[in-house]
């Protein structure tokens, strides 16, 4: 059995902590058994490992999520990268093509698609393991996981079962209803309908045949090249609701979609995360802050206060999903981003009347991690090293750097850095077009950098070109 761990979405309902680069599944607000903070994707990955499914799993994700997935799950994680966001059907189809043509998985092998943002206990993943045998024995096209509704939700999809046609531990599915009104949801519940948990199991060949029927390639690279031609449609609408033979396994446990502040805060172990204070007469209020400044909340109940570099949200918990409507008219670059090598925060951004832009970042690179060897065409940079020691590759020469060193990198100059210990520096970018796409990566690994570059002779009093690019603030105390 193979697993496709489906990672998507922008998480706008959890703004300001979530953004296009750090979706809801990457927020480290849950608590694991050791008392440490973890994200939804880290929790689900740990549950997959506990039942022996992680070793057969690939992650399907958008390219903007690649860095943060590697940061949270490790760089050895197998990731199928979507060239662009096109909903769940294209993402699953691309992952299926990858399993077939790259991993050479047999078309008769069962594949289960699992979302990264469901909050469940470990029994849920034991049930996923059962999908393989149930799908084979029932000869169904698709097998789903469903849970009994606890209230008439308007946000979930419902599975309508065939009356009195339960099989050996599974439900025959008659119909589906997506996001009904509350009145419709009450009627569905009276018909013993179940919530759809977003898990789909099928034989690999079943999805490959769907691609062939649509005239699309089943080869991974060919499908990736034509990805922009795939329809922007969910897997539910394109495949599940058109299938004629669908079954579902009942999950008899708690299931939650932690996609809004009111549901997420129910699973957070403490009402305060970050620098802040709640008065004693605050009831049901949560404060989550990533800012260095204190936030004080007095006399407010059932409120969510969430703050990050991107902004501050103060909302009634039940009304907090409406934040998504306001964000449609508020477009801004993310002010915090987690990468495979560490993270950065935007401290300041200014654009002058003459078009000149200045962007200031605080950057941390974790020990033994490295930035790629890269160059920029539209900006120059100044790095002020404030913590840790590292190797710096600059214009094909490697130098040793430490706190107090200041580096000037003109546009077009190749540069990269590898941290010996956790290292921090302040980066000031200047130019007329400051964006994350202005980057040419020459080498990704430090091993490639070391093979290509030579070691500096600066400590041996031999000439080098470092003085034109780097000014060191190591000064004698009398100056």
N, C-alpha and C positions, 0 to 999 in steps of 0.2 A: 504494500500500500504506500502511495506517495501523498504528500501533503503540500498544498499550495497555501501559504500563509498570505492572505490578501491585505495589503497595506495601502490605504488610499485616503482621500478626503482632505479637506483643508481645515476642518475643525473650527469653523468660524463661530460656533455657538460657545466655544471656550476661550474666545478672545478676552483679554489681551495676551494670555500665556501661549495660546496657539496661533500659528500663522501658516502661510503657504509652505514654509520650510520646516516648521515644527508643528505638525498636526497633533490632534488630541492624544493619539496613542503614544506619543513620545514625552508627555508631561510626567515628570517624576514626582508624583504626589501620593501614590499608594505606598503602603508599608508592607515589606515582606516579613518572613518568619524571623529574620535576624534583627528586625527593627530598623532596617535601612530603607531609604526611599527608592522606589522603582516605578517605571512607567508601565502602561498597559501592555506594550509589546514585549517588555522584559518579563512581565508576569506570565503572559501566554506562552512565551518561548520556554520559560521554566516549567510550565505545566506540560508542554509537549515533551520536554526532556524527561520528566518524571514518569511518563508512560511509554517511553522509548520511541516516540514518533519524530523527534527533532532531527535525527540522523537521516531521515528520508524526506525532509522538508526543504522546499525552496521558498523564498520570499518574493512576491510580485509587488513591485513598487515603482513609483514615478522617479525619474532621475533626480528630482530636487530632494528626495528623501534618502538618497544613497549614502551620503556622509553620516547622517544621524543614525541610520540603521547600523552602519559599521561601528560607530562610536558606542552604541548601546548593546549590540549583540556580538560584536567582534568582527574583524576584517575577514575571517574565514567563512562567514555566512554566505551561502549561495543565493544570489539575488538576480532575478529576471527584471531588467530595467526597461520600463516603458519609455519610448522616446518622447511621448507627450501624454497628458491626461485625456482619456477617452472613455471613462466609465468602466464598470466591472466586467462586462462581456469581453471587450478587447483585451483587458488585462489577463483574464483567465485563459482566453484563447492563445495569447502569446506564451504564457507559462506552459500550456499544454503542448504547444509546438516545440518549446525548449525541451520538455521532458522526452518528447518523441525523437527529435532529430539530433539533439546534443547528448542527452543522457541515455538514449536508445532504450527507453522504457517500452515494454511490450504493449500493444494496443489493448490487450485484455486486462491489463493492470488497473486496479481501482485507484482513483485519485479523489481525495477529499479537499475541498476548498474551505478554509477556516478564516474568519475575520480576526483581526488583531485586537479589536476593541470590545469584545464581550467580557463581562465580569461574571465568572462562574467558578464552581469548585472543581477539584480534580476529577470527580466522577464524570463530568461532561466529556472529558477527553478519553476516558474509558469507553464511553458510548460511541465516540467517533471511531474507535478501533473496531467496534461491532459493525459499522457500516459496510465493511468489506464483505463479511460473510452474509449479511442480510441482503445486500444488493445482488450478490451472486445467486443466492437461494431463491429470491423472489423473481429474478429475471426482469427487474424493473429498469427503466431508463435512468432514473435519478432516485437517490435516497437523501432525505433531508433530516434535520434535527428540529424538533418542535417542543414547546413548553406550554403548560397550561397558563392562560392569562390570569393575572391577579387584579386587574382593573381594566375598564374599557378605554384603552389607549388609542389615540388618534395618530400616533407616530410610527406604529409597527405594522408589518404585514401579517395577515392572518391566513392560516391553512385551514380550509374547510374539508373535513373528512367525509368519506363515503359512509352512509349510515349502515351500521352493523356489518362492516366488512374489514374488521381488523384481522391481520394475518398473525403469524407466529411472532408476536411481540412488536409488530409494526402496524401503522395506520395506512390505509389506502386513501390517497388524496383525490378529492373530487374537484376542488376549485381553489382559487386564491383571491384574496381581496387586499389591496394595498392601501394603507393609510385611510381607513374609513372615518366617517364622522362618529361622534360619541354614540349617537343613536344606533347607527349601523353596527358599531363595535359591540353594543349590548345585545343586538340580535345575533351577531356572529357567535358570541360567547354562549348564548342559549342553545345554539346548534352544536355545541361542544368543539367549536373551532379553537385552534391553537396558534400561538405566536410563532412566526418563522424566525429561527435563530440565525439565519444567514449562512448555514453550513450546507454545502452541496457535495454529494458523492456521485461519481459516474465512472464508467470504464473509459479509459483514455481514448479509445477508438471512437466512442460516441461523439465526443467534441470534435475530433479530427474530421469525422464525416460531416458535421455541420459546416465546418470551414469549406470542405470540398463542394458541398451543395451550393454554397454561396459564391463559388468560383475563386476562393481565396487559397493561397498556398499553405501547406502544412509544414513546410520547412521553416525553421525558426528564423534564419537570417532573411529569407525572402519575405516572410510575414512582417518582420520588423521593418524592412525597407518600405513595405506598403501599409504601415501601421496607420498613417493618416487617412487612408481610404476606408478603414473599418468604421462601422456605424457607432455613434456615441449613444450607447444604450446599455442598460443594466443587464446582468446575466438573468435576473428574474424575468424580465420582459422578453428577451431574445430567445431564451432556452427553456427555462423552467415552466412558464405558463403555456408554452406551445407543446410540451411533452405530453404524451398520451398515457404513460404508465409511470406514475410517481408515487413513492411511499415515503413515510416519515417515521422516525423513532421518537418516542416520547422521552424527554428528559425530566426527571422528577426532582429537580433541584432549583435553586435560585438562579435566575438569569437576568442580567441587566445590560442595557446599552448605555455606557457612561459617556454619552455625547453631549450632555448639558450640565450646567453647574448644579442644578438641583439634584440630579442623579449622582453626579461624581462626588459631591460633598458628603453624600450618605455613606460612602466607603472610605473617606479620609479619617484617619484615626484621631486627629487633633484639630480643633477649630482655628488654630493659628499656625501658619507656615510662613516663616520669614520675620522681618523686623516690624513688629506691631503690637497692639494692645486692644483687648475688648473689655469694656466695663462689665461689671457683674450683672447688670440688668439687660445685657444683650442675650437673647434666647434664640437658638437656632441660626445664629449668624456665623459665617466663616470668613476668615481673612487669609488670603494667600498673596504674598508679595515677594517679588524678586528684586525690589529696589533697595538701595542702601539706606534710604531715609525712613524714619519711623512713620507708621500710619496708626492713628488712634481712632477707634470707633466707640461712640458713646450712645447708649440707649436705643439702639436699633435692633429689631428682631427679624429673623427669617430673611436676612440680607446676605448677598455675596459681595465681598469687596476683593477684587482681583487686580493686581498691579504688576506691570513689567515695563521694560524699556519701550514697548510698543504703545502703552497707554494705561489708563485706569478705568475699571468698570465698577460702578456701584449700582446694584439692581436687586429688586425683590427676586428671590430664588425662582419662584414659579413663572415669573415674567422674563427671566434672563435669556431664554432662547431668542427673544426678539432682537438681541444685539446683532444677529446676522443681518437683519434688515437695514440697520444703520451703517454697517460696514460696506454695503454695496456702493455707498457714496463717499467712502473714505479709503483712498488708495495710498499706501505708504510703504516704503521698503522696510523689511523686518529689521528691528533694532538689536535682536539677539539671534544667534544661530549656533547650533551645536554641530561640530564637524567630526570626522573620524579621528582627527589629531587633537581635538580640544574644543574651544569655543571662542567666540568674540562678541563683544558688546559695542554698539555704536554710542559714543559719548557725546558727539556734537556733529552737526552738519550745517554748513553755511554756503549760500550761493550769492555772489556779489553782482552788482549791476553790469559789470563788464563780462559776465558769463563765467568767471573763475569760480570753481567750487573747492571747498575744503571739507574733508571728512576725517574725523578722529575716532579711532577704535582702541579698545583695550583687548588684547589678544593673549590667550593662554594656550600653550602647547604642552601636552602631557609628556612626561619622561619617556624617552625612547621613540617618540613619535616625530614625524617630520612634515613640513610643508613641501609640496612638489617643487621641483626646480622649474621656475616660471619666469615670464616677463609680461610687461604691460605696455601697450602702445599709447594710451591716452592719459596716463597719470604718472607722476613721480611720487615717491614715498620716503618718509623719514621714520626710522625705527629708533626708539629710545628704550634700551634694555633695562628693566627695573628689577627682575628676579630671575635667578637661575643661570646656568651656563649651557653653552650649546656650540655646535659647529655651524658655521655660516659658509655657504657656497655663494660666491659673488664673482660673476664674470669669469667662470671656469677655474677659480682658485678657492680653496677651503681655508677659513680662518677660525681661530678660537675666539669666542666672545663671552662677556660676563657683564653683570650689572654696572651701569655707568657708561657703557659703550653706546655711541650714537651713530647710526648708519644712514647715509643718504643714497637712495637708489633712483637714478634718473629713468625716464621712460625708455624702454628698449633694452635695459640691462637685465641679464639673467641673474636670478637669485633664489635661494632656498635655505632652509634652516632645519637642523635636527637637534632636539632637546636632549641633553645629557641628564638633566633633572627637570622637574616642572619649571617652565620658563614663561615669564610674562613680559610684554613690551607694549608701549604706546605707539601706535602707527598713525601718522598724519599723511593723508593722501591729498594731493593738489592736482588740478587739471580742469578741463572743460567738459569732460564726460566721465563721471565716476559711477561705474556700475560693475557688478560682479562678473559680467560676461567678458569684460576686458582682461582676459587672461589666456596666455599661451603656455601650456604645460609641456616642458621639454622632457623631463623625467618624473616619474611618480615615486619610485623607491630610492632610498638613500644609497643602496648598493650601486645603482646605475650612476648616481652622482659621483660616488667615490671613484668609480672606474673612469669617468670622463674628466674629472677635475684633478688639479695638482694641489699639493699641500703648500700653504704659505711659507715663505722664507723670512717673514717679517722679524721673527724672534732671533734670526741669525744675522741681523743687520744687513741683509741683502736687499737690493731694490725690488719694489713691487708697485703695482698700480693701485694699491689699496688707498693711498692718501687722497686720490682724486675722488674716491667714492665714499670714504669712511672717515669720520672725525671722531677720535676717541676722547672721552672726557676724563681720562686718567691724568690728573694734573697734580703737581706737587702742592702740598697744603699751603705754601707761602704765596701762591699766586692769588 
